[in-house]
Structure formats: C-alpha cells, structure tokens
Amino acid sequence: MNIPPELRYSADHEWIRVEGSTVTIGITEFAQDALGDVVFVDLPEHGSTVAAGESFSEVESTKSVSDIYAPVGGSVSGVNDALESNPELLNSDPYGEGWICRLDIADPAELDGLMDAEAYRTLTEG
C-alpha cells in the first residue's frame, strides 16, 4: 500500500500535506480501498471553519456513505471542484488530484497529534 512519507495521517484515514500555514487534506489509499468506487463527494464550503475531529465532508461510494473528519481545525481556503464531476479521482489518485480541501490552520500544534507514515503503516497493517 502506498503511504507517502512526507504526509501526516489521522486515525480516521485522512492525510495532510503541510505547506506553511496551509494544509491540503484527502483520504488515504487505505480509506478509498475500503470505500470502493466513489460516486459522490460533498465538499466543504469555501470560507467555512472546522474544528479538529469535526466532519467537514462526506464521500458516497457504491458500498456506503462516510464522513470525512478534519484532522486539524481551521478555515477552508480551497476545495477541489474537480471532484464534483470526477469523484473517482479519490480512487485513482488519492494523494494527488484526489485531494478534498485546503485549510488555513488555526493551531499548528494540532499537527503534533497526527501520525507519520510509519505509525500509519503500523495502524493499517496491525
């Protein structure tokens, strides 16, 4: 399974790419595999504020509907509009074109609570 070493991970199977005070968030390869074929993504509203641990998006697949939780809190500064017409990007490129949103982080210390790639690998293989 692909677990990029430069990313941080949540126990809820979201990944975070840190870029200064902004983070990009998506779901992991493990999560998209468990979901099956994604058919719809409910994107967060640009400018909305989310708290760490709060549901901010919803992904519908052929198997189920799943909430996506914010690994850190902040303000939504960007959303991946391509997912509206191509939700399958979450399956085909979860760490690239399948990103969900960008947040301006409210508290950078929240990043310390996330897992590195090795810890996430242990979680998913355990």
Secondary structure, DSSP 8 states (H G I E B T S, - for coil): ----TTSEE-TTSEEEEEETTEEEEEE-HHHHHHH-SEEEEE---TT-EE-TT-EEEEEEESS-EEEEE-SS-EEEEEE-THHHH-TTHHHH-TTTTT--EEEEES-GGGGGGSB-HHHHHHHHH-
